């Protein structure tokens, strides 16, 4: 999985674009998440889900989610899903959680509840209850670094190890499955 974060216009308060590139069963599964440089709330998401063979084009404008998910030939979704839903406030996208957490004043014992958009459950708002449970040492690129161990109990129980000085997840454990990210310098 490769994360590539860019700012659409470096001279303005425009959106960030997070391009996530990964492969599932030999199929490319590109995912682009756009989020506000000011609030970090999601503004747009375009993706292909290779697990279930569908594409999505969604926008979040003035607290309103609009767009569609279109099934592919082998999809378990039988017809297009259309979204037009209003929320009371901005939402965060789970793929940007490490950027959101890195912007907060984390310390052991810190807790926060974040409104997350859960597309796996029909665009439901899920509150991710976050707690920083410890500070740990971790090895990255041959060097010891400090990480926060963070528990989140939103749509599912997850444990993250977040770099303390850079917006990077080092490792994630999700319902018994463990992931490690590879980061490249430059």
Number of C-alpha atoms within 10 A of each C-alpha: 13 14 18 11 14 13 17 14 10 10 7 9 12 15 23 21 21 19 20 17 14 15 13 10 8 8 13 13 19 18 19 20 23 26 24 17 16 10 12 20 22 29 24 21 20 18 18 21 19 20 14 14 17 19 20 19 17 20 20 22 13 12 17 16 23 16 18 17 21 19 20 18 11 12 16 12 15 11 11 14 13 15 17 13 13 14 13 8 10 20 24 24 21 18 16 17 18 18 15 17 18 17 12 10 7 16 15 13 11 14 16 14 14 19 19 22 22 18 14 8 10 10 14 15 18 20 19 23 16 20 21 21 16 15 16 15 14 17 11 13 10 7 8 11 14 16 23 23 23 23 21 21 15 19 18 10 14 19 20 23 25 26 22 18 10 12 16 20 24 20 18 20 15 13 10 8 8 12 12 13 13 13 14 8 4 3
